[in-house]
Amino acid sequence: MKKVFKCLSLIMIVGMFALIATSCGKKTEAELSRVTVDINPSIELMVDEEQKVISVSALNDDGSIIIAGEAIVGKDVEEATKIIVNVCTETGYIVKGETTVSDNNVKISVSGNTEYANELANKVKDAVKDYFDKSGIKAKVEQINALAIAELKQLVLNNSTFTEEEVEAMSEKDLLKALSVARMETAILISEDMKKLYFEAKEYEISFAEREETVKIIEELGSVYGTVYAAYKKVVDQYRAAVTTLENLKYDTLISPDSAYQKALVEMRAAKIKYLEQRSYVASLEIGDLKITAEIKLAELKDAYEKMEQAYVEAGNAAVKSLDALIATLKNVEKQFDEVDKLLASFDFNSVLKTKTSEIEAAMNAAKDKFFEDFEAAHKDDLEKAQAALIAQKDALKKSILDSSLNKENK
């Protein structure tokens, strides 16, 4: 974890200088913050001490559509939030026209239980309210509780290669720094599924690098360790084979465009487009028979979308279930390491390992450094296709909402 801690330390140093430079005249101490904007599209912004966005992440599929192709990183948090609500309006997630406040509900959360966090939350809420006031949109903007510390720890655990023990020992500030590093690292990965796959694969690769380096050290010790070398190498090879098989199945069931899961996602998005289009159309109508008929169709489209959404969830559950057997196999291989480690202990190998700590750490750090490049190369086509699909869907929604608006103006 040495390289990651270096990254965290760098962020801390930069943050300290930023704080010193901007502290004059401020009543509260600036903090690294996690800001979420939830409109149903759910989006996370990691915001530095100068209130600039350093990463933006979608927390659900609708959020992926909203941020696809948008220049949000580097923006002031207020401007970034306005960009998000504006895109949500252009795509029909926020409805113009004959609506009530309950139709448009924006929930804001800011990490921390400090005066600074409260001030930041108010700034973000005021920015959203200002956008709605100027756009003539009825909406409710409210502040909700940020993640509890236990939930934040789980989020970091799911989006990093830190161990449970390391995460448990982190303060809230450390957790936010770790999450920021992880979010920046996976910025090009669109879906939560892809991010989860990334960190799981990275953890396996780091573990494999450590074991493989140990094999090399044993081999260098000569024939006296021949039996140990053969036993250890056999388990390492089995481990690599099990990991490769598992990662290939994860790709085939969760990431591949040909998978049932991704096909269900495409169908769900198509149903969502029809629903949002009809929702905006209904809002453009005045009370009367035409509106009543349109509302009936809207209810039908909503039902169809919810069924597709359920099918998507079920496809995901089926994909995960299909991995259980391979994960069990992998766990069994990992248990074999315990037996080999006992054999190594009988040769007092731990004392040898202590002298080789730097070599093992170098191998693990090299695996970390190389992993992103290899992962990006392996999934380049899928990433580009997914990004293009999201932008195309967003453009289709924008066109539909714009057409509805123009039709209303021409009546």
N, C-alpha and C positions, 0 to 999 in steps of 0.2 A: 504493500500500500504506500510505499515511500514516495513514488512519483505523484500520486494523487494528493498526498499530504503537502508536497511541495506546491502543487497548484492551489490548494486551499490557503497555504501560507502567503502565497503571492497575492491572492485576492484580499487577504486580511491586511497586508502591507499597503496595497493600493487604496483600500477602504480607509485606512488610518490617515493617509495623506489627504485623501478627499475630504475627510471629516475635518482635519486641521484647517484646510484651505477654505472650507465653507461654514465653519462654526460661528464666525463673528455675526452677531446680530440674531442668532437662532436661540430659542429658548429650550429646545429639546435636542437630544443627541440623535443624529441620523443613524439609520440601521439598514442593513440588507433586508429586503422584504419579499414575501411571496404574496402577490395580489391575484385574486381570481375574479373573473367576470363570468357570471352564469346567467344565460338568457334561454337556456336549453342548449344552444351551443355553449360549451363550457371551455373556458380558456384560462391558462395560467400565465402570469407575467412575473418573472424574477426581476426585481428592481433594485438597483444599487443605491449607495448612500446619497448620490446626487439626484436620485429619483429618475434615472434613465433606465430603460428596459434593456437588460443584458441577455434575456432569452424569452421566447414565447413558445408555449406548448399547448396543443389541443388536448383536452381531457376526455373528449368523446369524438365520435365520428363527425358530428355536425360542426364541432369546433375545428376539425381538420379542414373542412370546406371553407370556413371563414378566414383562416389565416393563410391558406394556400396562396402563394404569390404576393403576399402583402409585405411591405417594408415597415416592420414594427420595431425590430431591434434597433436600439440607438435613439429612439424617440423618448421624449418626456412622457411619464406615465399617464398624464392627463390627455395628451395628444394621442397616445397609443390606445387609450380606452375609447376615445371618440372615434378613432378609425374602426375599432371593433364594432361599436354600436351602429356606425354608419353602414358598414358592410352587412351587418345583420338586418338593417332596414332595407338596403338594396336587394337583398336576397329573400326577403319575406319572412324572416324569423321575427322581426319586429314589424307590426302591422300599422300601416297608415289608413286613414279613412274612418268609417263608422265603427269605432272600437270603444271599449271601456278600459279603464286603467288595468283591470285584471288580465286583459289580453296581452299586455306587454309588461313583463315583470323582470327587472334586472336586479340580480343579487351580487353584492360586492363583499369580498372578504379581504382582510389584510392581516398578515401574521403578526404575532406579538401582542402583548397586553400592556402597552406603554402609551404615554401621551403622544409620542411621535407616530405610533401606529394609528392612533385615533385621528390625528391631524391628517395623515396621509389618506385614510379612508374617507374623510370628509372632502378632501380635495378631489378624489376620484369620483365620489358621488355627485359633487357639485358640477364636475365636468360633464357627466352623463346627463344630469338634469338640464344643464345649459344647452346641450345638444338637442334634447327633446323639446325644450321651450322654443328654440329657434326654428325647429322643424315642424312645430305644431302637432306633435305626437303626444297622445295621452299615454302615460306610463308610470309605473311604480318603481322607484329605486330604493332599495333597502340594503342595510349592512347586516351580514350574517356572521356567525362565529367562524373564525379560521380553524384549521385543523388542530385538534388537541395534540399534545406532545407525542402521545403514543401513536396517533395516526400519522404524524409527520415522520416518526421513526420508521414506520412500516413503509411509507412512501420512499424514503431514502434507501431502505433495505431492498425494495423492489427495483430501484433505479440506480444501482451501483454494485460494486463488487466488495463492499465492506461486509465484514462478518456481523452476526448478531451482537457479539460482544463489543465490537468497535462502535456500532451504532448506539447500543445501549449506553455507552459511556459519553456520548456526545451531548453537548448543551444545545439549546434551540438555535443559537447562533451558528454552531458547528454544523448542525443539520441543514440549515439554510445554505451555508457555503457549499456543503457536499452536494446538495440538490442542484445548486447553480452550476457547479462543474459538470454534473451529469447531464443537465439540460443542454448546456452548450455543446457537450460532446455528441449528443444525439439530435442536434438541431435539424439535420436533414432527414431524419427518420420520421415519417408522417404519422404512423399509427402507434397506439399503445402496444399492440401486438408485436410490431417490429422492434420497439424499444425493449420490450421484455425479452424477446428472442436475442437481441443484441447483448444485453447484460448477462444473460444466462450463458450464452456462447462464450463471452469474454471471460467469465469466471472459470469455465471449463478449460479454456486455453491457457489461462494463467496457472491453473492447477497442473495441467499437463506439462507446461514448461518447467515447473518446479520438479516434477517427478522425472522428466527426461534428463534434466541436468544432474539429478541424483544418480541416475543410471550411468551417466558419463563418469562421474566421480568414482563410482564403484568399479567400473571397468578399468580406470587408470590405476587402481590399487593392486592389480595383478591377479595371478592365478589363485592365491589364497582365498580370494573372495569370489571365485568362479561360481560356486553353487548359489551364493547370494545374488550375484549378477544375473544368472539365468532365471532365478525365481522372480526377481524384481522386474527385469525386462519383460517377462511374460505377462505380468500383471499390467505393466504400463501399456504394452501393445493391446491387451484386451480393453483397457480403459479408453485408449484412442479409438478403437473400433466401435465401442459402445457409444461414445460421444458423437462420432461421425454419423452413425446410424440414427441416433436420436435427433441430431440437428437436421439431417436430411428429411426425416419424417415431420419435424416441426415446420420446415419450409413447405413440404408437400401439402400439409393439412391446414396451415394457417396463412402462409404468405403467397404461395403460387396463385396466379390469376385463374388457374384451372381447378382450384380446390373448391369444394362445396361451400366452405366458409366464405371465400371471396366472392363466389357467385351469389350467395345469399346477401352479401353486403351490397353488391351492385343492384340487386332487385329491391332491397330496402331503400337505397338512395333514390331509385326511380320512383318508388311509391311516395317517398317524402317530397320529391319535387312536385308531383301532382297535387299532393295535399297542400303544400305551401302556396302553389299557384291559385288553387281554389279558395284558400283562406284569404288571400289578398283580393281576389275577385269579389268575394262576399262582402268584404270591408268597403269596397268601392260602390256598392249598391245602396240605394235608398230603400227604406222600409216599403214592402209591397209583395205581391205574389212572386215576382221574379227572384227577390231575395230569399223568400221562403223555399222556393225550389232549389236555389243555389245552396242553401244551408243544408238541405237534405242530402245533396250530392257531397257536400263537404264532410258530413258525418260518415257517409259511405267510404270516402277516400281516407278519412282518418282511421276507420276500422281496418281498411285494407293495409294501410301503412303499419298499424300496430301489429297486425298479423305477420307482416314481413319482418318487422323488428323482432318478434318472438322467434320466427324461423331462423333469423340471423344469430340470435342468442343460443338457440338449440344447436345450430351448426357449430358454433364455437365450443359449446360444452362437449359435443361429440368428438371434435378434433382433439380437445384436451384429454378426453377419456382414452382415445386411441393411443396416447403417449404413455399411459400408466404402466403398461407392461415393459416398455423399454426403459422407463425411469427406474422401475424395480430392478431390471437387469443391471443398470448402471450402479445402483446402490450396492448391489451384491459384489460388483467388481471393486467398488470403493472399500468394502469390508475386507477384501483380500489384502489391501494395503496394510491393514492393521496386523495381519499375520506376518507379512513380509517385514514390517517395521520391528516386530518382536524378534525376528531372525537377525535383523541388523543390530538390534540392541545387544544380542548375545555376542556379537563381534566388537562391541564397544564402538559402534560406528558413529554414535552421537558426537564423540570427541573429534572425529574426522570432519563431520559436517560443520562443526563450529569454526574450523579453520577455512571452510569453503563457503561461509555465509555470503560473502561479497559476490562470489561467482553465481550462486543460486539467485540472489536478489537481482543481479544484472540480467540473468536469463528471464526472470519474471517481468522485469521492467521492459526488456526488449519485446516480450510478447504483448505487453500492454500497448507499447508505442506502435507496434505493427498491426495490432488487431483492427483498429478502425479502418485503416487503409485497405486491408484484406476484405473486411466485411463490406465496405462501400463498393469495392470492385466486384465482389461476388453478387451483389444485389443491385448493381447500377441500373440495369434495364427495368427491374421491378420498381425501383424508386422513381425513375423518370416516368414510367407509365402511370404509377399511382398519383404522382404530382399533376400530370397532365389531365388525368380523369377528374381530379378534384377541381382544378381550375375550369375545366369544361362544364362541370356541373354548376359551379358558381356562376359562370357566364350565362348558362341557360336560365338559371333562377333570376338573375338580374334582368335579362331580356323579358322574361315573362312578367315580372313585377312592373317593369317600365311600360310594357305594352298595356297592362291593366290600368296603369295611371293615365296614360295618354288617351285610352278609350273613355275613361271617366271624364277627362277634361273636354273631350270632343262632343260629349252628350249635351 
